[in-house]
Every structure is written in C-alpha cells, then in structure tokens.
Amino acid sequence: MSQQVLHPMAKLQRHVRSLVESGVLKPTDGIWKIAFLYSDTWNFWKQELEAFEFAMKDPVSELLKVDQWDEEE
C-alpha cells in the first residue's frame, strides 16, 4: 500500500477551507489576510501562492477553487 504525499498547497488549502467554514475567514477576504494566521511562515506561503500566480488581493475563494496542485516541471 502506498501513501500519497499531500502537496503543501493542498494542506494550506484545507486549513483555509476550515477557517472559512468556521467563520474565521470569509470567501471574499483577500488572500493577504492569511498572513495574520501564518505570521511565522508567511514569507514561505506568500512565495508559494505567487508561484501559483495568486495575487495577495485575490479572494480566498480563488484559492479554494483549485482542484489539483500540480507543479510544472
């Protein structure tokens, strides 16, 4: 049995989805608001988000729409 490793962005997406479902974030909030929750690691996440062509002003809902986090090689 092989276990598939979850992409780091998928982990972030799951956490953000949980925050939206609990009301901490709104789907219309800008992605930049995640910085308040990930202050220690925000530089890493910001670079990852930008690598996937997200702008910090994009709504959280755009992050939640992604089906698969494939990186081009």
Backbone as JSON, one array per atom type, in Angstrom:
{
  "sequence": "MSQQVLHPMAKLQRHVRSLVESGVLKPTDGIWKIAFLYSDTWNFWKQELEAFEFAMKDPVSELLKVDQWDEEE",
  "N": [[0.85, -1.17, 0.0], [0.68, 2.12, -0.96], [1.23, 5.41, 0.16], [-0.02, 8.54, -0.63], [1.68, 11.59, -0.82], [0.68, 14.65, 0.44], [0.47, 17.69, -1.26], [2.1, 20.69, -0.21], [0.59, 23.03, -0.7], [-1.96, 22.02, -0.87], [-2.39, 21.3, 1.74], [-2.38, 23.82, 2.96], [-4.62, 24.86, 1.66], [-6.66, 23.19, 2.67], [-6.6, 23.96, 5.37], [-7.3, 26.66, 5.17], [-9.84, 26.38, 4.04], [-11.15, 25.2, 6.21], [-11.01, 27.33, 8.0], [-12.68, 29.15, 6.71], [-15.1, 27.76, 6.77], [-15.52, 27.75, 9.51], [-15.94, 30.38, 9.98], [-13.9, 32.17, 10.53], [-12.48, 33.26, 8.43], [-13.72, 34.91, 5.49], [-15.06, 33.95, 2.32], [-14.75, 36.03, 0.55], [-12.7, 37.52, 1.56], [-9.43, 38.93, 1.2], [-6.54, 37.15, 0.07], [-4.3, 37.99, 1.4], [-5.01, 38.23, 4.07], [-4.49, 35.84, 5.24], [-1.95, 36.04, 6.12], [-2.0, 37.02, 8.72], [-2.6, 34.79, 10.19], [-0.57, 33.05, 9.67], [1.87, 34.13, 10.54], [4.58, 33.54, 11.26], [5.47, 31.89, 9.2], [4.75, 33.17, 6.9], [6.21, 34.38, 4.78], [7.17, 32.18, 3.33], [4.7, 30.97, 2.51], [3.58, 33.08, 1.05], [5.37, 33.27, -1.11], [4.92, 30.74, -2.25], [2.19, 30.96, -2.97], [2.35, 33.08, -4.82], [3.92, 31.83, -6.73], [2.09, 30.15, -7.85], [0.65, 31.95, -9.18], [-1.13, 33.59, -7.75], [-2.46, 36.63, -6.54], [-2.05, 38.84, -3.81], [-4.31, 40.29, -3.32], [-6.34, 38.79, -4.33], [-9.43, 37.02, -3.81], [-10.05, 34.74, -1.1], [-11.68, 32.7, -1.92], [-10.8, 32.04, -4.49], [-8.47, 30.6, -4.05], [-9.58, 28.39, -2.86], [-10.87, 27.18, -4.97], [-9.12, 25.64, -6.47], [-8.43, 22.53, -7.88], [-6.35, 20.71, -8.13], [-2.95, 20.58, -7.23], [-0.64, 20.72, -9.14], [2.69, 20.95, -10.12], [4.47, 22.52, -12.68], [7.04, 21.05, -14.57]],
  "CA": [[0.0, 0.0, 0.0], [1.47, 3.36, -0.99], [0.51, 6.57, 0.67], [0.29, 9.72, -1.43], [2.07, 12.75, -0.03], [-0.14, 15.81, 0.14], [1.22, 18.89, -1.64], [1.97, 21.73, 0.82], [-0.5, 23.96, -1.01], [-3.21, 21.33, -0.54], [-2.51, 21.4, 3.19], [-2.8, 25.2, 3.22], [-5.99, 24.98, 1.16], [-7.53, 22.53, 3.65], [-6.67, 24.79, 6.56], [-8.06, 27.86, 4.81], [-11.24, 25.94, 3.9], [-11.63, 25.01, 7.58], [-11.18, 28.67, 8.57], [-13.87, 29.73, 6.08], [-16.26, 27.04, 7.29], [-15.73, 28.13, 10.91], [-16.26, 31.8, 10.04], [-12.73, 33.0, 10.83], [-12.27, 33.97, 7.17], [-14.84, 34.91, 4.54], [-14.59, 33.64, 0.96], [-14.44, 37.29, -0.14], [-11.49, 38.14, 2.14], [-8.22, 38.83, 0.39], [-5.57, 36.14, 0.48], [-3.34, 38.61, 2.31], [-5.44, 38.06, 5.46], [-3.88, 34.61, 5.75], [-0.69, 36.44, 6.76], [-2.22, 37.18, 10.16], [-2.68, 33.46, 10.79], [0.69, 32.35, 9.41], [2.88, 35.18, 10.65], [5.94, 33.0, 11.3], [5.82, 31.23, 7.94], [4.06, 33.87, 5.82], [7.07, 34.59, 3.61], [7.14, 30.94, 2.55], [3.39, 30.8, 1.88], [3.4, 34.13, 0.05], [6.13, 32.85, -2.3], [4.21, 29.61, -2.85], [0.98, 31.49, -3.6], [2.75, 33.84, -6.0], [4.41, 30.87, -7.73], [0.88, 29.64, -8.5], [0.06, 33.13, -9.81], [-2.12, 34.27, -6.93], [-2.12, 37.96, -6.05], [-2.48, 38.94, -2.42], [-5.64, 40.9, -3.28], [-7.33, 37.81, -4.78], [-10.25, 36.5, -2.71], [-9.77, 33.4, -0.59], [-12.47, 31.74, -2.72], [-9.99, 31.62, -5.63], [-7.58, 29.56, -3.52], [-10.39, 27.2, -2.57], [-11.35, 26.6, -6.23], [-8.11, 24.8, -7.1], [-8.7, 21.1, -7.73], [-5.11, 19.93, -8.03], [-1.75, 21.42, -7.1], [0.45, 20.18, -9.92], [3.71, 21.92, -10.49], [5.06, 22.26, -13.99], [8.45, 20.72, -14.46]],
  "C": [[0.9, 1.24, 0.0], [0.6, 4.53, -0.55], [0.94, 7.79, -0.14], [0.6, 10.88, -0.5], [1.26, 13.95, -0.49], [0.75, 17.02, -0.16], [1.04, 19.94, -0.54], [0.83, 22.72, 0.57], [-1.86, 23.33, -0.71], [-3.46, 21.39, 0.96], [-2.98, 22.81, 3.58], [-4.26, 25.38, 2.82], [-6.99, 24.35, 2.16], [-7.7, 23.39, 4.9], [-7.51, 26.04, 6.3], [-9.55, 27.51, 4.66], [-11.88, 25.78, 5.29], [-11.88, 26.37, 8.25], [-12.4, 29.37, 7.99], [-15.12, 29.07, 6.65], [-16.56, 27.42, 8.74], [-16.02, 29.63, 11.08], [-15.1, 32.72, 10.38], [-12.37, 33.84, 9.62], [-13.55, 33.92, 6.36], [-14.28, 34.57, 3.17], [-14.18, 34.91, 0.19], [-13.22, 38.01, 0.43], [-10.32, 37.97, 1.2], [-7.28, 37.78, 0.95], [-4.58, 36.71, 1.49], [-3.73, 38.44, 3.78], [-4.88, 36.78, 6.08], [-2.58, 34.94, 6.48], [-0.84, 36.58, 8.26], [-2.21, 35.84, 10.88], [-1.38, 32.67, 10.66], [1.88, 33.3, 9.54], [4.31, 34.65, 10.6], [6.39, 32.42, 9.96], [5.22, 31.95, 6.72], [4.93, 34.07, 4.6], [7.1, 33.36, 2.71], [5.82, 30.81, 1.8], [3.13, 31.85, 0.82], [4.13, 33.76, -1.24], [5.43, 31.7, -3.02], [2.96, 30.09, -3.6], [1.32, 32.25, -4.88], [3.28, 32.92, -7.1], [3.24, 30.25, -8.49], [0.03, 30.78, -9.05], [-1.14, 33.71, -9.06], [-1.58, 35.64, -6.56], [-2.69, 38.07, -4.64], [-3.87, 39.57, -2.29], [-6.74, 39.94, -3.75], [-8.14, 37.32, -3.59], [-9.85, 35.07, -2.34], [-10.51, 32.35, -1.42], [-11.69, 31.23, -3.92], [-9.03, 30.5, -5.22], [-8.35, 28.26, -3.31], [-10.89, 26.5, -3.83], [-10.37, 25.6, -6.86], [-8.39, 23.34, -6.81], [-7.43, 20.29, -7.48], [-3.92, 20.87, -8.06], [-0.58, 20.77, -7.81], [1.44, 21.29, -10.27], [4.27, 21.53, -11.85], [6.54, 22.01, -13.82], [9.21, 21.16, -15.68]]
}
